[in-house]
Amino acid sequence: MADFDQELDASGLNCPLPILRAKKTLASMEAGQVLHIIATDPGSVKDFEAFSKQTGNELLESKEEGGKFLFLIKKK
């Protein structure tokens, strides 16, 4: 797991809440910082891919581990 600056635990939240929380958290972060997101909604995989394309923030990592979906997003 790469280094990250902030962590957002969106476990138990369904679409679109993980994205909205991530958006809010990223807004308070500096460019180049990395946000680690933990989600349990399987839909969040596609959601974060689309979110990254739309916002220009870089999706560094997207993986599943023990029923949780882990993402690393680098703020543009």
C-alpha positions as CSV (number, residue, x, y, z in Angstrom):
1,M,0.0,0.0,0.0
2,A,1.4,3.3,-1.0
3,D,1.7,6.3,1.3
4,F,-1.2,8.6,1.7
5,D,-2.0,11.9,3.4
6,Q,-5.5,11.4,4.6
7,E,-7.9,8.4,5.0
8,L,-11.7,8.3,4.4
9,D,-13.6,5.4,5.8
10,A,-16.8,5.2,3.7
11,S,-17.7,1.6,4.9
12,G,-21.4,0.9,5.0
13,L,-22.2,3.9,2.8
14,N,-23.9,3.4,-0.5
15,C,-23.6,5.3,-3.7
16,P,-23.3,8.3,-4.1
17,L,-22.1,8.9,-0.5
18,P,-18.6,7.6,-0.8
19,I,-18.0,9.8,-3.8
20,L,-19.5,12.9,-2.1
21,R,-17.4,12.3,1.0
22,A,-14.3,11.9,-1.1
23,K,-15.1,15.0,-3.0
24,K,-15.5,17.0,0.2
25,T,-12.3,15.6,1.7
26,L,-10.3,16.2,-1.5
27,A,-11.5,19.8,-1.5
28,S,-9.7,20.4,1.8
29,M,-6.4,18.8,0.6
30,E,-3.4,20.2,-1.2
31,A,-2.6,19.3,-4.8
32,G,-0.4,16.2,-5.0
33,Q,-1.7,14.8,-1.7
34,V,-3.2,11.3,-1.7
35,L,-6.5,10.2,-0.2
36,H,-7.0,6.6,0.8
37,I,-10.7,5.6,0.7
38,I,-12.2,2.4,2.2
39,A,-15.6,1.5,0.9
40,T,-17.9,-1.5,1.0
41,D,-20.2,-0.6,-1.9
42,P,-19.2,-2.7,-4.9
43,G,-20.6,0.1,-7.1
44,S,-17.9,2.4,-5.8
45,V,-15.3,0.7,-8.1
46,K,-17.0,2.1,-11.2
47,D,-18.0,5.3,-9.4
48,F,-14.4,6.2,-8.5
49,E,-13.2,5.4,-12.0
50,A,-15.7,7.8,-13.4
51,F,-15.1,10.4,-10.6
52,S,-11.4,10.4,-11.5
53,K,-12.0,10.9,-15.2
54,Q,-14.5,13.7,-14.5
55,T,-12.4,15.6,-12.0
56,G,-8.9,14.9,-13.3
57,N,-7.8,13.5,-9.9
58,E,-5.6,10.5,-10.5
59,L,-6.8,7.1,-9.3
60,L,-3.6,5.5,-8.3
61,E,-5.0,2.3,-7.0
62,S,-8.3,0.4,-6.9
63,K,-8.5,-3.0,-5.3
64,E,-10.6,-5.3,-3.3
65,E,-9.4,-6.8,0.0
66,G,-11.6,-8.9,2.3
67,G,-14.9,-7.5,1.0
68,K,-13.7,-3.9,1.2
69,F,-12.8,-1.8,-1.7
70,L,-9.7,0.3,-1.3
71,F,-8.8,3.4,-3.4
72,L,-5.9,5.8,-3.6
73,I,-6.7,9.1,-5.3
74,K,-4.1,11.8,-5.9
75,K,-5.5,15.3,-5.9
76,K,-4.6,17.2,-9.1
